[in-house]
Structures are given as C-alpha cells and as structure tokens.
C-alpha cells in the first residue's frame, strides 16, 4: 500500500526515533511503498496564520507553501503517525500539520449552503498511530484519551468510509525497562509488516 | 483573585477576540486582577525545540523569554481562562504548544521522592474554557471534545482537587447569526463577572 509516515519528535536520539526506525523496517518487510515526512527536520511551521485563516473557505486558494504536504496526503492509502503523546495529545508540531494541511479542498469541502463537510480523502483506508505515553494507561483513561479520539474519530471521518484505525501505544515509557522498550519496538515492526 | 486569560486566534477581528474582551471585562467588573496572554500577538513559537526537550527535566527548562513571561503569569494565578477556537476537536497547535512549553516540571507538576507526578498548580481554583466550534453540539459530542478534555481533565489533574471547572461552548459558529453571537458574548461577560 502507498504509505505516508509522519514523524514528529525534536530529537533524533530519542526513543521515538527508534520507534520510527522499527516502523519503517516493518513497512519495508511488508513490501509497502513508503514516503516519510519528518516535521522537525523539515522545519515545518505549525502555526495556522492569519493568512491561512483568510483563505480558509476560499475557492482555489494558493497553497504553494505546503504543496508537498498536500501532495503526500492525497497520494497515500495508508497513514502512519509516529509521535510522543504530550499533554494527552499530539505535539504542537503535529497538531499544526493537521491544522494547516487538512484544509479546504484537500481534506474536505463545504458546498455552499451546506452545513456539513464533504470528505475528500476517500483514498485513505488505514490510519495507524504509534505513540508513547509518559503516564500510565489509567491516567490516560482518566484524561479521556483525547489524542486517540482526534485521530480515530475527528480525522477518520474525512477518509474512506471503511477506513480502519490501529492504535499501537506504549504507556509509562519514562519508567520502562530496556526489555519493555525492546519488546515494544518488536511489536511495532510486526504490526506494521502485517 | 488573580486571573490569567490565554487568548488564541490569528485574526484580531475574530469572534474569539470578542469573547476574550468580554471575559476580561467581566473579570474586571468582579474586581479580579487580569493578565492577558495573546499568543499570536506575542509571536509565541509553539513547537518545542530539541534544546528545550533536552533542558526539560533539568534545572533550567525555560530557554525562551516568552515562556518565562507565561510561567510568571501562570504561577500564583487562581483562575486560568482559555479562549480559543476548537480545530479538529482539539486545541490549535499554538495553544497546545503553549501548554507543552509553559506547563513544565516545577511549574505545573513536581516529582515526589518516589518519582511520582504530583500537582504543581496549587493556587488554581478555577479553570474556564471559552471555545467556538464549527460543528454542532451533537457532532462534537459524537466525535469527542479533545480540547475540553485536555484542559478540564489533563490540566486539572495538576491543580488542587477542589478546582472548579466552567465550560462555555459556542457550537455551530459557522452558520450562526449576529444575534446569537452577540448573545453568547454577553453571556460570557455575565458568567465571568459572576465568578
């Protein structure tokens, strides 16, 4: 499958970077065609600006500044996000990618007179999230797993009607042992090769 | 009481700005001391950098003067008021990044002797969210309101257990009439004056 991997972590030596490598290895084993976006390495600007806001509902708005990201999103059939969960959700850098790239004419359309968005990313059949949490599964449940809902509900409805979602998460990563981390990397590789 | 209002919207003529102005008027009427952080006007940089990530667990995690200003506004505040538009069921990247960079160890939470996380925002008594949504209430409930959960649950866990929560949502803002919007803004001012 045509797979777009979006990776978000400021540091290349982090555990999340190792998770990305495991994911890419798995995808390679599975024979998928892969494109990788590294938001920090790209120096992506996550701020939805006044200019973005002005063309929010415009027809044929000029989006040359993010053309590459738009092209990748339209191209892919499977979307894989690799990031650390901070404050119960996606890091600002990744949220900014969602705010700025999942826009009018790319991810959705609002036909005039209608109040409901028409989804445009019908070619995406699978969303996979690979994430690490500092806190426990219990605390995340208490906080409502908001980051998970953003992906599996708010963004999923813009994709294929039959889009499947996968959530591959490691909790309490801050106090984890080397063995647990190695097991998680193994799990990521196997799940993505499938 | 000391109140900190965090305002997030790129356009100064937005509905969100009207709501924030009404909130500040209400709080001042009630005699509270208000500090406003207008993140877009400040030019806040929401993406945590590699250097900041490395300094995060150290003795001096604040590397950015705008973060220092935000930390000063949060420490000792008794009310935290967030005014923002909900995008993709969550906080705009600007506000999400502000939380990540301002709510640091030693500010929002502390580690006890056993390495467990304990609340650090002990002075906070009220967390208020004022947010506009493009979607209807039913849709937001079905899709789940991540921004609200982040502020009223995840952030609240870092305050004292008696912290009161107030949520003022304006649903279906895209198709709304000026009358409805004005009524909402008036309601915000009234609710804030009653705090």
Interface residues (C-beta under 8 A of the other chain):
Chain A: X10 X11 X14 X40 X46 X47 X48 X49 X50 X52 X53 X54 X86 X87 X88 X89 X90 X91 X92 X93 X95 X96 X98 X99 X102 X115 X135 X139 X142 X143 X144 X146 X147 X149 X150 X153 X154 X155 X157 X175
Chain B: X10 X11 X14 X40 X46 X47 X48 X49 X50 X52 X53 X54 X87 X88 X89 X90 X91 X92 X93 X94 X96 X97 X98 X99 X100 X103 X115 X117 X136 X142 X143 X144 X146 X147 X149 X150 X153 X154 X155 X157 X172 X174 X175
